[in-house]
Amino acid sequence: MVPEVHKRELDRLLIASLASAGLLLSATSQAAAAERGLTRVVYEFAVTSYCGTLDPAVEAGFQAELKAVTQRSGLDSEAARQQRLRGWVEAEREWRNRGLGGNRAWCAGEGVEAARHFQAIARGERQP
């Protein structure tokens, strides 16, 4: 009987650990979603444009995420416009900052990653 008691306690500990891990993952994904504001979404879309990774799926994913983030933000139209403009300006600055040839690594990293992100939204594999 004693080993069975210990097994039940280990089972409870395992369940509690798994539940805690699930809560932690949920909180992490919610924090990551919260970090994706309008400025970041537009910046990443602009990167795909500069880097040549823009395609119809990227455009569709961008439009879906832009709409969702705009609705979640609760910003008035002028504040939302300012954030979108900031995204375009930040992408332009980054492009210019890279210099001749320096954009290759930027595009291979951020450009490809942003395109994959928007394409996953367009395919329904990721929530905007």
C-alpha positions in Angstrom: 0.0 0.0 0.0 2.8 2.4 0.7 4.3 2.3 -2.8 0.8 3.0 -4.2 0.5 6.1 -2.0 3.9 7.3 -3.2 2.8 6.7 -6.8 -0.3 8.8 -6.3 1.8 11.6 -4.9 4.2 11.4 -7.8 1.2 11.5 -10.2 -0.1 14.6 -8.5 3.3 16.3 -8.6 3.6 15.4 -12.3 0.1 16.8 -13.0 0.9 20.0 -11.1 4.2 20.4 -12.9 2.5 20.0 -16.3 -0.2 22.4 -15.4 2.4 25.0 -14.4 4.3 24.5 -17.6 1.1 25.0 -19.6 0.3 28.2 -17.8 3.9 29.4 -18.4 3.7 28.7 -22.1 0.3 30.4 -22.4 1.6 33.5 -20.6 4.7 33.6 -22.8 2.7 33.3 -26.1 0.3 36.0 -24.8 3.3 38.3 -24.0 4.7 37.7 -27.4 1.4 38.5 -29.1 1.1 41.7 -27.0 4.6 42.8 -28.2 3.4 42.7 -31.8 2.0 46.1 -32.1 1.1 48.0 -35.3 4.6 49.4 -35.6 6.2 46.0 -35.5 3.7 44.4 -37.9 4.2 47.2 -40.5 8.0 47.2 -40.0 8.1 43.4 -40.8 5.9 43.8 -43.8 8.1 46.6 -45.1 11.1 44.4 -44.6 9.5 41.7 -46.8 9.0 44.4 -49.5 12.6 45.7 -49.3 14.0 42.1 -49.3 11.9 40.7 -52.2 10.1 38.2 -50.0 6.7 39.8 -50.5 4.2 37.6 -52.3 0.4 37.3 -52.2 0.4 35.0 -49.1 2.6 37.5 -47.3 0.2 40.3 -48.3 -2.8 38.3 -47.1 -1.2 37.4 -43.8 -0.1 41.0 -43.3 -3.6 42.3 -43.9 -5.1 39.8 -41.5 -2.6 40.6 -38.8 -2.9 44.4 -39.4 -6.7 44.2 -38.9 -6.5 42.0 -35.8 -3.8 44.1 -34.1 -5.6 47.3 -35.0 -8.8 46.0 -33.4 -7.0 44.7 -30.3 -5.0 48.0 -29.8 -8.1 50.1 -29.2 -6.2 53.1 -30.7 -8.0 55.9 -32.4 -7.4 56.3 -36.2 -4.7 59.0 -35.8 -2.7 57.1 -33.2 -3.0 53.9 -35.3 -1.8 55.9 -38.4 1.2 57.2 -36.4 2.2 53.7 -35.4 1.9 52.4 -38.9 4.0 55.3 -40.2 6.6 54.6 -37.5 6.9 51.0 -38.8 7.6 52.2 -42.4 10.1 54.8 -41.2 11.9 52.3 -39.0 12.2 49.8 -41.9 13.5 52.6 -44.2 16.1 53.6 -41.6 17.2 50.1 -41.1 17.5 49.6 -44.9 19.7 52.7 -45.2 21.7 51.8 -42.1 22.8 48.5 -43.6 24.7 50.1 -46.5 25.7 48.4 -49.8 25.5 44.7 -49.4 24.8 44.8 -45.7 21.1 44.1 -46.3 21.8 40.6 -47.4 22.1 39.3 -43.8 19.1 41.4 -42.8 17.0 40.0 -45.6 18.2 36.4 -45.0 17.2 36.8 -41.3 14.4 39.2 -40.7 13.1 39.3 -44.3 12.7 35.5 -44.5 11.4 35.2 -40.9 8.8 38.0 -41.5 7.6 36.4 -44.8 7.2 33.0 -43.1 5.3 34.6 -40.3 2.8 36.3 -42.6 2.5 33.2 -44.8 1.7 31.1 -41.8 -1.1 33.5 -40.9 -2.4 33.3 -44.5 -2.4 29.5 -44.3 -4.2 29.5 -41.0 -1.3 27.9 -39.1 -0.8 30.9 -36.9 -3.2 33.4 -35.4 -2.7 37.0 -36.2 
